[in-house]
Amino acid sequence: TDSVAEKLKELYPDVHLEIGKKILLNCFMIKIGEKSLFTKELENALERNEVDLVVHSLKDLPTVLPLGFTIGAVLKRENPQDAVVLHPKHAGKSLDLLPNKSIIGTSSLRRAAQLKKRFPHLEFKDIRGNLNTRLKKLDENNDFSAIILAAAGLQRMGWETRISQVLGPEDCMYAVGQGALAVEVRARDQDILEMVSVLHDPDTVLRCIAERAFLRHLEGGCSVPVAVHTEVKNSQLYLTGAVYSLDGSDSLKETMQTSIALDSQQEQVDEKVQRVGITALKVSGAAQDAAERLGVDLANLLLSKGAKEILTVARQLNDAR
């Protein structure tokens, strides 16, 4: 929130900006782990006109937003990869060098499914709480040999030195929207939409539209292991998407690409058009459409190969736990 406020102050020095401390306090009082409640509290403040914009981690926002809200800005993505934080007794090692049956902590089905397949000699156990709580559980007990966290979250907190290993896409692809901050606003507030739209990073917007379209068309979410990897290179947007069974033994993974018209970013974009919850006034509408189609096309490809069956079983097993 502070970083977004600072950027807006630089761009609009005459506009008075105030961070809603009461709203933040209420959100921190919500039980850890209930992201939907956290998001709902912020959206309630937005609806009551107590605040004019709300900053989220994009990966925490659903692909379909409540009526009347939109994502008015997606900031330049930080490192979207996952990171390994080792227990001090394993300093200098990596996951593949840990002893057999070492216990790795993660609250993510996506991470666990991929890493079980990639590192079969390790065991994975659920770990809950915010970053501070998880790091404390790792450091003060011998329950875990390592925990897996988002690299961007550690970097935002200034804890880069705790990162023992960054997991590349060959080890663990990331969550939809991971590493990107989103600014949610009231869809009817055209002045606010226009103001925050300058924060959009075009590459990040297009990557995240493709990822969110992929997830929405799969009807995925936090309760099933879905992973992505995106890249913009030479005016091409590449999207790799995958679905996994809970134990990682069954999976489907494919890559597709599309051309994106980044050279036409100055075209007028209709502020009423949302693409998977995102209104990007400063980004080419044609490029946004291409990114959204890419996500849908890749989802359809995986669905044609049996993705729905894999995800249905994963969801049922997760619900039964």
C-alpha positions as CSV (number, residue, x, y, z in Angstrom):
1,T,0.0,0.0,0.0
2,D,2.8,2.4,0.9
3,S,4.7,1.8,-2.3
4,V,1.5,2.5,-4.4
5,A,0.8,5.7,-2.4
6,E,4.4,6.9,-3.0
7,K,4.1,6.3,-6.7
8,L,0.9,8.2,-6.9
9,K,2.3,11.1,-4.9
10,E,5.2,11.4,-7.3
11,L,2.8,11.5,-10.3
12,Y,0.2,13.7,-8.7
13,P,1.9,15.9,-6.1
14,D,-1.2,18.1,-5.7
15,V,-3.5,15.2,-4.8
16,H,-3.9,14.5,-1.1
17,L,-3.5,10.8,-0.3
18,E,-4.2,9.2,3.0
19,I,-3.9,5.5,3.9
20,G,-6.9,4.2,5.8
21,K,-5.3,2.9,9.0
22,K,-8.6,1.9,10.5
23,I,-9.4,-0.4,7.5
24,L,-5.9,-1.9,7.8
25,L,-6.4,-2.6,11.5
26,N,-9.7,-4.3,10.9
27,C,-8.2,-6.5,8.2
28,F,-5.3,-7.6,10.5
29,M,-7.9,-8.7,13.1
30,I,-9.4,-11.1,10.6
31,K,-8.2,-14.7,11.2
32,I,-5.0,-15.4,9.2
33,G,-5.5,-17.5,6.1
34,E,-9.0,-16.3,5.3
35,K,-8.0,-14.3,2.3
36,S,-11.6,-13.9,1.1
37,L,-12.6,-12.2,4.3
38,F,-9.6,-9.9,4.2
39,T,-10.5,-8.9,0.6
40,K,-14.2,-8.5,1.5
41,E,-13.4,-6.1,4.4
42,L,-11.4,-3.9,2.0
43,E,-14.1,-4.0,-0.7
44,N,-16.7,-3.1,2.0
45,A,-14.7,0.0,2.7
46,L,-14.5,0.8,-1.0
47,E,-18.3,0.3,-1.4
48,R,-19.0,2.6,1.6
49,N,-16.7,5.3,0.0
50,E,-14.4,5.2,3.1
51,V,-11.5,4.6,0.7
52,D,-11.1,5.3,-3.0
53,L,-8.7,2.5,-3.9
54,V,-7.4,-0.7,-2.3
55,V,-4.1,-2.5,-2.9
56,H,-4.0,-6.3,-3.1
57,S,-1.7,-9.0,-4.1
58,L,-3.2,-9.9,-7.5
59,K,-3.1,-13.6,-6.8
60,D,-5.5,-13.1,-3.9
61,L,-8.2,-11.6,-6.1
62,P,-10.8,-13.9,-7.8
63,T,-11.0,-13.8,-11.6
64,V,-14.6,-12.5,-11.3
65,L,-14.9,-9.5,-9.1
66,P,-18.1,-8.4,-7.3
67,L,-20.4,-6.1,-9.3
68,G,-19.2,-2.5,-9.2
69,F,-15.5,-3.1,-8.7
70,T,-12.6,-3.4,-11.1
71,I,-8.8,-3.7,-11.0
72,G,-7.7,-0.3,-12.2
73,A,-4.0,-0.9,-12.2
74,V,-1.6,-3.9,-12.2
75,L,1.9,-2.8,-11.3
76,K,5.2,-4.1,-12.7
77,R,5.6,-7.6,-11.5
78,E,8.3,-8.5,-9.1
79,N,9.9,-12.0,-9.1
80,P,6.9,-14.3,-9.4
81,Q,8.8,-17.5,-8.6
82,D,8.7,-19.5,-5.3
83,A,11.6,-19.5,-2.9
84,V,13.0,-22.1,-0.5
85,V,13.8,-20.9,3.0
86,L,16.0,-23.5,4.7
87,H,16.2,-24.3,8.4
88,P,19.5,-22.8,9.7
89,K,20.9,-26.4,10.2
90,H,20.7,-26.9,6.4
91,A,22.4,-23.7,5.4
92,G,24.1,-23.9,2.0
93,K,22.0,-26.8,0.8
94,S,19.1,-27.0,-1.8
95,L,16.0,-29.2,-2.0
96,D,17.7,-31.9,-4.0
97,L,20.5,-32.2,-1.3
98,L,18.2,-32.5,1.7
99,P,18.2,-35.9,3.4
100,N,15.5,-38.4,2.6
101,K,12.1,-37.8,4.3
102,S,13.0,-34.2,5.1
103,I,9.7,-32.3,5.9
104,I,9.0,-29.2,3.8
105,G,6.3,-26.8,4.9
106,T,3.9,-25.3,2.4
107,S,0.2,-24.2,2.5
108,S,-0.1,-24.4,-1.3
109,L,-1.6,-27.4,-3.1
110,R,0.1,-26.1,-6.3
111,R,3.5,-26.0,-4.7
112,A,3.1,-29.4,-3.0
113,A,1.9,-31.2,-6.1
114,Q,4.8,-30.0,-8.3
115,L,7.5,-30.5,-5.7
116,K,6.3,-34.0,-4.7
117,K,6.7,-35.0,-8.4
118,R,10.1,-33.2,-8.7
119,F,11.6,-34.2,-5.4
120,P,10.1,-37.6,-4.4
121,H,12.6,-38.1,-1.6
122,L,11.0,-35.2,0.4
123,E,7.8,-35.1,2.5
124,F,5.4,-32.1,2.5
125,K,3.4,-30.8,5.4
126,D,0.9,-28.0,5.7
127,I,2.1,-24.8,7.4
128,R,-0.2,-21.8,8.1
129,G,0.2,-18.2,9.2
130,N,1.7,-15.0,7.8
131,L,5.3,-14.7,6.8
132,N,6.5,-13.9,10.3
133,T,4.6,-16.8,11.8
134,R,5.9,-19.3,9.2
135,L,9.5,-18.2,9.6
136,K,9.2,-18.4,13.3
137,K,7.8,-22.0,13.1
138,L,10.8,-22.9,10.9
139,D,13.5,-21.3,13.0
140,E,12.3,-22.2,16.5
141,N,11.3,-25.8,16.0
142,N,12.7,-28.8,14.2
143,D,9.4,-29.7,12.5
144,F,10.5,-28.5,9.1
145,S,13.8,-28.7,7.1
146,A,12.5,-25.9,4.9
147,I,9.5,-23.9,3.9
148,I,8.3,-22.6,0.5
149,L,7.2,-19.0,0.2
150,A,6.7,-16.5,-2.6
151,A,10.0,-14.8,-3.4
152,A,8.2,-11.4,-4.0
153,G,6.6,-11.5,-0.5
154,L,10.0,-12.0,1.1
155,Q,11.6,-9.3,-1.0
156,R,8.8,-6.8,-0.2
157,M,9.5,-7.4,3.5
158,G,13.2,-6.9,3.0
159,W,14.0,-10.5,3.9
160,E,15.9,-11.4,0.7
161,T,18.7,-12.9,2.7
162,R,16.4,-15.6,4.0
163,I,16.1,-17.0,0.4
164,S,18.2,-20.1,0.1
165,Q,17.0,-21.1,-3.4
166,V,14.7,-19.7,-6.1
167,L,12.7,-22.4,-7.8
168,G,12.7,-22.1,-11.6
169,P,9.8,-23.2,-13.8
170,E,11.3,-26.6,-14.3
171,D,10.9,-27.2,-10.5
172,C,7.8,-25.2,-9.7
173,M,5.7,-22.9,-11.8
174,Y,3.9,-20.1,-10.0
175,A,0.3,-19.1,-9.1
176,V,-1.8,-17.0,-11.4
177,G,-0.9,-13.3,-10.7
178,Q,1.8,-14.1,-8.2
179,G,4.3,-11.3,-7.7
180,A,2.0,-8.5,-9.0
181,L,0.2,-5.8,-7.0
182,A,-3.3,-4.8,-8.1
183,V,-5.2,-1.6,-7.3
184,E,-8.9,-2.2,-7.0
185,V,-11.3,0.7,-7.5
186,R,-15.0,1.4,-8.0
187,A,-15.8,0.8,-11.6
188,R,-18.0,3.9,-11.9
189,D,-15.2,6.3,-10.7
190,Q,-13.8,7.3,-14.0
191,D,-11.5,10.0,-12.4
192,I,-9.9,7.5,-10.1
193,L,-9.7,4.9,-12.9
194,E,-7.9,7.4,-15.0
195,M,-5.6,8.4,-12.2
196,V,-4.4,4.9,-11.3
197,S,-4.2,3.7,-14.9
198,V,-0.8,5.3,-15.2
199,L,0.5,2.7,-12.8
200,H,-0.2,-0.2,-15.3
201,D,2.8,-2.1,-16.5
202,P,1.8,-3.3,-20.0
203,D,3.8,-6.5,-20.0
204,T,2.5,-7.5,-16.5
205,V,-1.1,-6.6,-17.5
206,L,-1.0,-8.8,-20.6
207,R,0.7,-11.7,-18.8
208,C,-1.8,-11.6,-15.9
209,I,-4.9,-11.3,-18.2
210,A,-3.7,-14.5,-20.0
211,E,-3.1,-16.2,-16.7
212,R,-6.4,-15.2,-15.2
213,A,-8.4,-16.1,-18.3
214,F,-6.7,-19.6,-18.2
215,L,-7.6,-20.1,-14.6
216,R,-11.2,-18.8,-15.0
217,H,-11.9,-21.0,-18.0
218,L,-10.5,-24.1,-16.1
219,E,-12.8,-23.1,-13.2
220,G,-9.8,-23.4,-11.0
221,G,-8.9,-21.7,-7.7
222,C,-7.0,-22.2,-4.5
223,S,-8.6,-25.6,-3.9
224,V,-6.9,-27.2,-6.9
225,P,-3.3,-27.3,-8.2
226,V,-3.1,-25.0,-11.2
227,A,0.2,-23.4,-12.2
228,V,1.4,-21.0,-14.9
229,H,4.5,-19.4,-16.4
230,T,4.3,-16.4,-18.8
231,E,6.9,-14.4,-20.8
232,V,6.8,-11.5,-23.2
233,K,9.5,-11.7,-25.9
234,N,9.8,-10.1,-29.3
235,S,6.1,-9.0,-29.3
236,Q,5.0,-12.6,-28.5
237,L,3.2,-13.6,-25.3
238,Y,4.0,-17.1,-24.2
239,L,1.8,-18.9,-21.7
240,T,2.6,-22.3,-20.1
241,G,-0.2,-23.7,-18.0
242,A,-0.5,-26.9,-16.0
243,V,-2.9,-28.9,-13.8
244,Y,-1.9,-31.5,-11.3
245,S,-3.3,-34.2,-9.1
246,L,-2.8,-33.6,-5.3
247,D,0.2,-35.9,-5.2
248,G,1.6,-34.7,-8.5
249,S,1.5,-38.2,-10.1
250,D,-1.0,-37.1,-12.7
251,S,-0.5,-33.8,-14.7
252,L,-1.1,-32.0,-17.9
253,K,1.2,-29.2,-19.2
254,E,1.1,-27.2,-22.4
255,T,2.5,-24.0,-23.9
256,M,0.9,-21.6,-26.4
257,Q,1.8,-18.2,-27.7
258,T,0.2,-15.2,-29.4
259,S,1.3,-11.9,-31.0
260,I,0.5,-8.8,-29.0
261,A,0.2,-5.4,-30.5
262,L,2.3,-3.4,-28.0
263,D,3.0,-0.7,-30.5
264,S,-0.6,0.4,-30.5
265,Q,-0.8,1.2,-26.7
266,Q,-2.0,4.7,-27.4
267,E,-5.4,3.7,-28.8
268,Q,-8.5,4.7,-26.9
269,V,-9.6,1.9,-24.6
270,D,-13.2,1.6,-23.5
271,E,-13.2,2.1,-19.7
272,K,-16.4,-0.1,-19.4
273,V,-14.6,-3.2,-20.7
274,Q,-13.2,-5.5,-18.1
275,R,-11.1,-8.5,-19.0
276,V,-11.0,-11.0,-16.2
277,G,-11.7,-8.2,-13.7
278,I,-9.0,-5.8,-15.1
279,T,-9.7,-2.4,-16.7
280,A,-6.4,-1.3,-18.5
281,L,-7.0,2.1,-20.0
282,K,-3.4,2.6,-21.1
283,V,-2.8,-0.8,-22.7
284,S,-3.8,-1.8,-26.3
285,G,-7.3,-3.3,-26.4
286,A,-6.3,-5.6,-29.2
287,A,-3.3,-6.9,-27.2
288,Q,-5.6,-7.4,-24.2
289,D,-8.1,-9.4,-26.3
290,A,-5.2,-11.5,-27.7
291,A,-4.0,-12.2,-24.2
292,E,-7.4,-13.2,-23.0
293,R,-8.0,-15.5,-26.0
294,L,-4.6,-17.1,-25.3
295,G,-5.6,-18.0,-21.8
296,V,-9.0,-19.5,-23.0
297,D,-7.4,-21.4,-25.8
298,L,-4.8,-23.0,-23.6
299,A,-7.4,-23.9,-21.0
300,N,-9.5,-25.5,-23.8
301,L,-6.5,-27.5,-25.0
302,L,-5.9,-28.9,-21.5
303,L,-9.6,-29.6,-21.0
304,S,-9.6,-31.6,-24.2
305,K,-6.9,-33.7,-22.8
306,G,-8.6,-34.5,-19.5
307,A,-7.8,-31.5,-17.2
308,K,-11.4,-31.4,-15.9
309,E,-11.1,-35.0,-14.6
310,I,-7.8,-34.3,-12.9
311,L,-9.1,-31.1,-11.2
312,T,-12.4,-32.7,-10.2
313,V,-10.6,-35.5,-8.4
314,A,-8.1,-33.1,-6.8
315,R,-11.0,-30.9,-5.5
316,Q,-12.9,-33.9,-4.1
317,L,-9.8,-35.2,-2.3
318,N,-9.0,-31.8,-0.9
319,D,-12.5,-31.2,0.3
320,A,-12.4,-34.6,2.1
321,R,-9.2,-33.8,4.0
